[in-house]
Amino acid sequence: MGFHSDPDDSKPDKELSTILKTLCAEPNNRIVIITGRGRHQIEKWMDPFDLEMITEHGVWHKEKEKDWRRFVEVDNTWKKEFRGILEMYVDRTPGSFIEEKDYSLVWHYRKVETGLGDLRSRELTSHLKYVSSERDIQVQEGSMVIEIKNSQVNKGVAAASWINEKDYDFYLACGDYWTDEDTFRYMPEQAHTIKVGSNSSAAKYRVEDYKDIRSFLRRLSN
């Protein structure tokens, strides 16, 4: 999906739904959505599709016809303190808001006036990194977001645990977020890895935006 100012608007549209249903209909395919989103939202969006899910960058896993399981034991007692810091910046930055997940916090500033958003994001990043300097907490900047999560949470480790379950004859991973780099690094040597966007990447291939990925997946599904 493309970017939306409201994260709740990023659910699959008609075109993407058609692509996913077609790919999932092939019994030899194993489709896994790996995302930083919360498990409840992703489960609701992906309910029509016969696929599997890894959410919150690797914390929660859901295999077909099974319940959610927590892949790693992580502490989230830090959230109360860090949420207080984020709330202070929300009060100072009209248009910004907080997204809370089970084991991470995200400060969104896509709706903030451009100059003010850039200024506050730099201030907040510096503040958070100072506070988290001696903790097992990671602060990362994304596209108009700043995310705080436990350092041991890793999409790549989560993906590898499933990849190692059996031998596959074809591997494909694509993504546009900074945490997707961990997935690219953990994929087998023969895997096809695709970075969406222009930032530097560990992926072997690159496309300009999500429309290119859709076109590619549509060709595979045909």
N, C-alpha and C positions, 0 to 999 in steps of 0.2 A: 504494500500500500504506500501511497505517497504521504507526505507529511500533512498533518492537520493541527490547527491551533488547539483544538480540544482532543485529547488522546482517545476519548470515547468514540470519536468519529472514524477511527482507523480500522473498524471491522471490515471483513471481506465484502467487496461489492459483487455485483452479478457476474462480471467477467472473471474475477479471481475465483469465485465460488465454482464456476464451471470448470476452470482449469484444475482446481483441487479435486473435485469429484471425479474427473476423468483419470487423473494420476492415481487416485486412491482405488479406483475400480480395477486396476491391474493387480491381480493377486500376488505377483512377484515383487511388487514395490513395497518398500517400507518407508513411509513418509513421517518425518518427525519435525514438529514445529519447536524451535528452540528460541526462547524469547525472554526478555527482561520483565515482561508484563506479569501481573498477578494471576494466580491460577484460576480464580473464580471467573474473572472476565474472559480469559482465554478459553476456558471450558465452555462457556456460554457461546462464544463466537464459533468455536470449532466443533460443536456438537453435531452439525449435519454431516461431518466428514469422518471417514473411517481412517483416522490417523492417530499418532501418539504425540505427547507433549512434554516438554521440559520448560518450566517457567522460573521466573525470578533468577535468571542467569545460571540456573543449575540446581537450585534448592529443591524444587518439587518435580517429581516425575510421574507421568501417568501412561501406562501401557494399555493397549486395547482390552476392554472389558475388565479392567482392574481399577482399584481405588488409587487415589493419590498416595504417593509415598515420599517421605523426605529423604533425599539422597545424602545430605550431610547434616550433621548436628551443628548448628550455629547459634550464637548468642545474639539476642536482639534487645537486650536491656539498655543498650546505648541509644536507642531510638528516641527515648523521652528527652534526653539532653539535646540531641541534635535537632529534634523537631522544634524545640524552643528557639534555637538559632535560626532555623528556616522561617519560623513564624515572624520573627523580628524583621527579616528581610522582606517577607510578604507585606508587612505593615508599611515598609518604606518604599515598596515598589508596586505601584498600582498595575494590575493585570497579571501579576505573577501568582502562582498557586502551588500547593504541595500535593503530591501523589504519594500515598502511603501503601506499602505492600507488607507482607508478613515479616520480611527480613531486609528491607531496604527503604530508603526515602528518596524522592525525586523532587527537585525544585524546578518548575517550568516557568520560562519567561518569554515564550513565543508571542504572547499578546502584549508584551511591554513595549513602550516606545523605544525605538532602536538604540539611541544613544544611552538612555537610562539603563536599558537591559544589559548592554555590554559593560557599563560601569559597575552595576550591582553584581553581575556575575563574576567579575574579577575580584571584587571585594569579598564576596561570599566564598569563592574558591580558596582564596588566601586564608580567610578566617577558619574554614573547615579543615584545611590541611594543617594549620597550626594546632587546632584542638585535637586532631586525630593522629598527630605525629608519633605518639608513643603507644598507639592502640592498633589492634588488628582490623583497622577500618580503611577502606579505599574510597577516595573521592575522585570522581572522573567527570569530565565535561563532555557532553554529547551535543546534538543539534538543538540548541536553545534549551538545554536541560543541564542540570548538575545532579549527579546521582551519588548517593552514599550507600555502601554495602560492605558486608564482611569480606575481607581480603581472600579468604579461602574458597569463596563461591566462584566457580569458574565454569563457563559454558563448555570449554574444551574437555575438561575432565569428565563432565557429565556426558558429553557426546561419546567420548572414548569408551565409557562403560557399556554403552549399547552397541557400538561398533564391534567391540571385542567378543560379543556374544556368539557370533557366527561369521563365516566368510561370505562376503558379497562379491559379485563380479563387477559392480559399478558403484562408485561413491560420488555424490555431488553435494556440495555445501555452498550456500550463498548468503550474503548478509551485508548490511551497510553500517552497523554500529561498532563502536570500539571493542565491545566485548566479543564480537564475532571473530576478532583476530585470534582469540584463544581457540575457537573451534577450528579455524584454518590450520593452526599449528599442530593440533592433535589429530588431524585427519591422516589416513595412510598416504604413503608416497604417491601411489597411483591415483589418488582422488582428484577430482576436478573441483577446484575452489574458486569462487567468483566474488570479487569485491564490487559492491555497488557504490559508485561515487569516486571522487578523485583523490582522496587521502591515501597516503602510503599504506601498504598492506602486505601481509604474508601470503595472500592469495596468489594463485598462478595467473589468473585472468581478471579482467576488469570490464565493467560496463558502466555506462553513464548514469542511468537511473533505473527506477523500479519498472518502468515500461519495457526496458530491454530484457529484464528478467522474465517478465510476463510473456514476452514474445518468444523467448527461448523455451520456457516451460510449455507454452502452447505447442511449439513444434515437437517437443518430446512427447507430449500427450497424444499427438496425432500419429 
